[in-house]
């Protein structure tokens, strides 16, 4: 089984266009499965100094992959403060 590191998550987020996202994050936000909220918010805070918080939107439970990790959970929108 492959161990997913914070660096690999950050690399995947950057591949997804995190730099472009960061400039628009205050309004648009990013959808993250609930099971990864704590880890993603910590990574973004540590590496970019941006505090992400849920905006209250909750999306239906889905199964898939997010930042190289499988999930089966509801998702929320995180926005920058």
N, C-alpha and C positions, 0 to 999 in steps of 0.2 A: 504494500500500500504506500502511495506517495504522500509525503508530508508537505502540506502547503504552508509556506512561510509568509510572514508579513511582506517581505520583499517581493515574493511572487504575486501577491495580491496587488501591491502597489504597481508592479510592472504591468499587470493586466489592466488596472484602472487607467494607467497612463496610455496604454495601447488603445483603450476605448475613448481617449480624448479628454482625459482629466483636466489638462491645462485649459482647453476651451470651455469645459464644464465649469471650472472654478470661477471664470469671469461672469457666468450667468447663474450660478448656483443660488444666489440670494433670493431669486424669484422663482426659478423653474424647479430646482431640486433634483434629486436622483432617487429612483425607485430601487429599494434594497430589500431582499427577503428578511423577515423578522429575525431569523436565526443568525444573521450576519451583521445586524445593526451595530452591536457593541464593538465588534472587531473593525468594521469599516470606519465608524466614527473615530475610533482611537487612532487608526492609521492616518486618516486625513488630518486630525488634530496635530498629531506628532510631526507629520511631514509638511503640512501647509499652514498650520496655525489657525484652521477654520473649525469652529464648533458646529457640528451638524446635529439637528434635532428633528424629530418627526413632526410633520405638519398636521397630523390627524387623519389623513387619507389612508385607508387600509384596503388593499386589493385582495381579491379572492385567492384562495389557496391554489398553488400551482406546483408542479414538479419540473425541475430543470437543473441547469448549471449556472452558477454565478461566480465570476472570478475564479474559474477552474474548480469550483467545489459544487457537488450535487446538493440539492435542497428539495424539500417538500414542505412548503410553509406559505403563510400569507406574506404579503410585502407591504412596505410603507414608503412614503415619500419623505426623504430627508432634505431639509433646507438649511442653508447657512445662517448663522446669527451674527 
